[in-house]
Amino acid sequence: MIRRREFIAMLGGVAAAWPLGARAQQAAIPVVAFLAVGSPDALRPRVVAFRKGLSETGYVEDRNVAVEYHWLEGNYERLPAVLDDVIRRGVAVLAVPGSAPISVAAKAATATIPIVFGVAEDPVLLGLVKSLAHPGGNATGINFFAIETDAKRLGLMHELVPKATRLAVLVNPANVRYTEATTKSLRNTAHVIGLEIAFFNASTLAEIDSAFTGIARERADALFVAAEAFFGSRSAQLATLTARDRIPASFSSRELVEAGLLMSYGTNITDMARQVGVYTGAILKGARPAELPVQQPTKFELVLNLKTAKALGLDVPPNLLARADEVIE
C-alpha cells in the first residue's frame, strides 16, 4: 500500500507539472533586438520614443515584449558578432532606428527575421526594399532623409554666419556610402555659395578630438557635422569641443543643439524612433514587413540655440529667427 500511495503521489506530481510547463510556454514573450551605433546615455530619447511607439500598438516592455539593447558605441566591427548572436537565437524583430550600415548588414544576414529600420538614405538604393510602397521582403521602416537636406542646412548655416568663408565638415569614413554622398552634395553647394570647404574624418572618440585639432589648425570659421548616427551619439563631446574652440556648428537633429551646438535642420529623429516602435509592434501582431510601406517625413524643423549664439557673439538675423521651429534660450 505504501508503494501504491507513493506511485499515485508521483503521478499527481507529474500531472501537476504539465500545467506549469504549459503556462510557462504561454508566458513566453517575443524578443526584439534593438541595434544602435551609439551609447545608451546619448540615445536615451530615442529609446523612450521607441517604447512609446511599441505602447501605441499595445506592447509594453517587460510585460508582453522583451527588448534587448545592443549598443555598438561607434564600433562597427562588433556588428557581425551581434547579428550572428541575435539571428542564431531567433529574435522576433530586429529594430534599427537610425543606422543605414546596421540595417544593410542585418538585411544581408537574414532573409527571414523581420527588420524595422530608420535610415537617412534611400532604402531602395540601399537594397533594403524593392519599393517604398511595396517593400516586398523582410524589411521595412522609415526613410527620414538627411543627404537630401544637407544643401539646405548648409544654406541656413551661411545665413546664420554670413562672414564664414572657411567651412570644416566632419564625416565618418566608416559609413562609406553616406560619406561619399555628403561629400559630393556639400562640394557642389559650397562652390555655389562661395565657401572654401575642408573635410575631416572621425570614426572614434579619439579621432573626433584629433579632427578638432586639425579644424583649429586650418582656422575654419564654421563646422558642418555630417548627419551620421555616430556623431549623434557624441553630443556631449561635440558640444564641449565646439564651445572650447568657439566655432559655430550645425547638425541634422535637435539633440546636439540642445547639448550646445548652434543650429540644426532636418527631420525629427526622435519621432522616427517612435515610428520604428509602431512598426515593430505591428509586426509582432502579425503584420508582414513586405506589406508595410516605408514611411517618409513631411515636416522638417529648424532649431536655433540663442544661448550659444550669444556666447559666440553672433546676431541671429530676424528673418531666420522668425522661420525657426524652435529657439533654445
C-alpha positions in Angstrom: 0.0 0.0 0.0 2.9 2.3 0.7 4.3 1.8 -2.7 0.9 2.3 -4.3 0.4 5.6 -2.4 3.9 6.8 -3.4 3.2 5.8 -7.0 -0.1 7.8 -7.0 1.6 10.8 -5.4 4.3 10.6 -8.1 1.7 10.6 -10.8 0.0 13.6 -9.2 3.2 15.5 -9.2 3.8 14.8 -12.9 0.2 15.8 -13.7 0.6 19.0 -11.7 3.9 19.7 -13.6 2.2 19.7 -17.0 0.0 22.7 -16.5 3.0 24.6 -15.1 5.0 23.8 -18.2 2.2 24.8 -20.4 1.8 28.1 -18.5 5.5 28.7 -18.9 5.2 28.3 -22.6 2.2 30.6 -22.8 4.0 33.2 -20.7 7.0 33.3 -23.1 7.1 36.8 -24.7 8.6 37.9 -28.0 12.1 39.3 -28.0 13.0 42.4 -30.0 16.7 43.2 -30.7 17.3 46.9 -30.7 20.5 47.7 -32.5 22.2 51.1 -32.3 25.5 52.5 -33.2 25.7 54.9 -30.3 25.5 54.7 -26.5 22.6 54.3 -24.1 23.1 57.7 -22.5 23.3 59.6 -25.8 20.3 57.8 -27.3 18.0 57.7 -24.3 15.4 60.0 -26.0 15.3 57.5 -28.9 14.8 54.6 -26.6 11.9 56.4 -24.8 10.3 57.2 -28.2 10.7 53.6 -29.4 9.0 52.3 -26.3 6.2 54.8 -26.8 5.7 53.5 -30.3 5.5 50.0 -29.0 2.9 51.0 -26.4 0.8 52.6 -29.1 0.3 49.1 -30.5 -0.3 47.5 -27.1 3.2 46.3 -26.3 4.8 47.2 -23.0 8.4 46.3 -22.4 8.9 43.5 -19.8 5.2 42.9 -19.7 4.3 41.4 -23.1 7.5 42.1 -25.0 11.2 41.9 -24.2 13.7 44.3 -25.7 17.4 43.5 -25.9 19.6 46.6 -26.4 22.8 46.2 -28.3 25.0 49.3 -28.3 27.9 49.4 -30.7 29.4 52.6 -29.1 30.6 53.6 -32.5 32.4 50.4 -33.1 31.0 48.8 -36.3 33.5 45.9 -36.1 31.3 44.5 -33.3 28.3 44.3 -35.5 28.8 40.8 -37.2 29.1 39.1 -33.8 26.0 40.8 -32.5 24.0 39.9 -35.6 25.2 36.3 -35.5 24.0 36.0 -31.9 20.6 37.5 -32.2 19.8 35.7 -35.5 21.0 32.4 -34.1 18.6 32.8 -31.1 15.8 33.7 -33.4 14.6 37.0 -32.1 11.2 38.2 -33.2 12.2 41.5 -34.8 15.4 43.5 -35.5 14.8 47.2 -34.7 17.4 49.6 -36.1 16.3 53.2 -35.5 18.9 55.4 -37.2 21.7 53.5 -38.9 22.0 52.5 -42.5 25.1 50.4 -42.1 23.5 48.3 -39.4 20.3 48.0 -41.4 22.1 46.9 -44.5 24.2 44.4 -42.6 21.1 43.0 -40.9 19.4 42.6 -44.3 22.4 40.7 -45.6 22.5 38.5 -42.5 18.9 37.3 -42.6 16.1 37.0 -45.1 13.5 35.7 -42.6 13.6 37.7 -39.4 11.7 41.0 -39.8 13.7 44.2 -39.8 12.4 47.6 -39.0 14.8 50.3 -40.0 15.2 54.0 -39.7 17.6 55.3 -42.4 18.6 58.6 -43.8 19.3 57.3 -47.3 17.0 55.9 -50.0 16.2 52.3 -48.8 15.6 51.2 -52.3 19.2 52.2 -53.3 20.5 50.6 -50.2 18.8 47.3 -51.2 16.6 47.2 -48.1 13.3 47.2 -50.1 12.1 46.7 -53.6 10.0 49.9 -53.5 8.7 52.3 -50.8 5.1 51.4 -51.3 5.7 47.6 -51.5 8.9 46.6 -49.7 8.5 43.0 -50.8 10.8 41.3 -48.3 11.6 41.1 -44.6 12.4 44.7 -44.1 10.5 48.0 -43.8 10.7 51.2 -41.8 11.3 54.9 -42.0 13.3 56.9 -44.5 13.9 60.1 -42.6 16.1 61.9 -45.1 19.5 63.6 -44.3 21.6 63.8 -47.5 18.6 65.5 -49.2 18.7 68.2 -46.5 22.5 68.8 -46.5 22.4 71.6 -49.1 19.5 73.3 -47.3 21.3 73.0 -43.9 24.5 74.5 -45.4 22.5 77.4 -46.9 20.9 78.1 -43.5 24.3 78.0 -41.8 25.5 80.5 -44.3 22.6 82.8 -43.5 23.3 82.5 -39.8 27.1 83.0 -40.1 27.4 85.1 -43.3 31.0 86.1 -42.5 32.2 82.5 -42.5 34.2 81.7 -45.6 36.1 78.6 -44.5 33.9 75.6 -43.6 35.0 72.4 -41.9 33.0 69.2 -42.5 33.2 66.3 -40.0 32.4 62.9 -41.7 32.6 59.3 -40.6 34.6 57.3 -43.2 33.3 54.0 -41.6 29.9 54.9 -43.2 31.3 54.9 -46.7 28.1 55.3 -48.7 26.8 58.2 -46.7 30.2 60.0 -46.5 30.6 59.8 -50.3 27.1 61.3 -50.9 27.5 64.0 -48.3 30.9 65.0 -49.7 29.5 65.3 -53.3 26.5 67.3 -52.1 28.4 69.7 -50.0 31.2 70.3 -52.5 28.6 71.4 -55.1 26.7 73.6 -52.6 29.8 75.2 -51.2 31.0 76.1 -54.7 27.7 77.8 -55.5 27.8 79.8 -52.2 31.4 80.6 -52.5 32.8 78.8 -49.5 36.1 77.1 -49.0 35.5 73.6 -47.7 37.7 71.0 -45.9 36.7 67.5 -44.8 37.9 65.9 -41.6 37.4 62.2 -40.8 36.5 60.6 -37.4 35.2 57.1 -36.6 36.2 57.0 -32.9 36.1 59.3 -29.9 39.9 59.9 -30.1 39.6 60.7 -33.8 36.9 63.3 -33.1 39.4 65.0 -30.7 42.1 64.8 -33.4 39.8 66.2 -36.0 39.1 69.3 -33.9 42.8 69.9 -33.6 43.0 69.9 -37.4 40.0 72.1 -37.7 41.6 74.7 -35.3 44.8 74.5 -37.3 43.0 75.2 -40.5 41.3 78.2 -38.9 37.8 77.1 -40.0 35.1 79.7 -39.5 32.2 77.2 -39.0 31.7 73.4 -38.7 29.2 71.2 -40.5 28.7 67.9 -38.7 27.5 65.2 -41.1 24.2 63.6 -40.2 25.8 60.3 -39.1 24.5 58.2 -36.2 27.9 58.0 -34.5 28.1 61.8 -34.3 24.6 61.9 -33.0 25.7 59.7 -30.1 28.6 62.0 -29.2 26.5 65.1 -28.3 28.4 66.0 -25.1 31.8 65.6 -26.7 30.9 67.7 -29.7 29.3 70.4 -27.6 32.3 70.6 -25.3 34.8 70.8 -28.2 32.8 73.4 -30.2 32.4 75.6 -27.1 36.1 75.2 -26.3 37.1 76.3 -29.8 34.3 78.8 -30.1 33.2 77.5 -33.5 29.6 77.8 -34.9 28.4 74.3 -35.6 25.4 72.6 -37.1 23.9 69.1 -37.1 20.8 67.5 -38.7 18.8 66.9 -35.5 17.9 68.9 -32.4 19.7 66.7 -29.8 23.0 68.3 -30.5 21.6 71.8 -30.4 20.1 71.0 -27.0 23.6 69.9 -25.9 25.1 73.2 -27.1 25.6 73.3 -30.9 24.4 76.4 -32.7 21.8 75.1 -35.0 20.1 72.1 -36.7 17.9 71.4 -39.6 16.3 68.2 -40.5 13.6 65.8 -39.6 12.5 64.8 -36.1 14.8 61.8 -35.3 13.0 61.1 -32.0 9.7 60.7 -33.8 11.4 58.4 -36.3 12.3 56.1 -33.4 8.7 56.2 -32.3 7.6 55.2 -35.7 10.1 52.3 -35.7 8.4 51.2 -32.4 5.0 51.4 -34.0 6.0 49.2 -37.0 7.8 46.8 -34.6 4.5 46.4 -32.7 2.5 45.9 -35.8 4.8 43.1 -36.9 4.6 41.4 -33.5 0.8 41.5 -34.0 1.2 39.7 -37.3 1.7 42.3 -40.0 4.2 41.4 -42.7 7.1 43.8 -43.4 6.6 43.1 -47.2 3.2 44.8 -47.0 4.1 47.8 -44.7 5.0 50.8 -46.8 8.2 52.7 -46.0 7.2 55.9 -44.2 8.7 59.3 -45.0 8.5 62.5 -43.0 6.7 65.6 -44.3 8.0 68.1 -41.7 11.5 69.5 -41.3 12.5 71.6 -38.4 15.0 74.4 -37.9 16.3 74.7 -34.3 18.5 77.5 -33.0 20.4 77.8 -29.8 20.4 81.5 -28.8 22.5 81.0 -25.7 25.2 79.5 -27.9 24.8 82.4 -30.5 25.3 84.9 -27.7 28.4 83.1 -26.4 29.8 83.2 -29.9 29.0 86.9 -30.3 26.6 86.2 -33.2 23.5 88.2 -34.0 20.8 85.9 -35.4 19.1 87.5 -38.4 15.4 88.4 -37.6 14.1 86.6 -40.7 15.9 83.4 -39.7 14.7 83.7 -36.2 11.1 84.0 -37.4 11.5 80.9 -39.5 12.8 78.8 -36.6 10.6 76.0 -35.4 12.2 76.1 -32.0 14.5 78.5 -30.2 16.6 77.3 -27.2 17.4 80.2 -24.8 
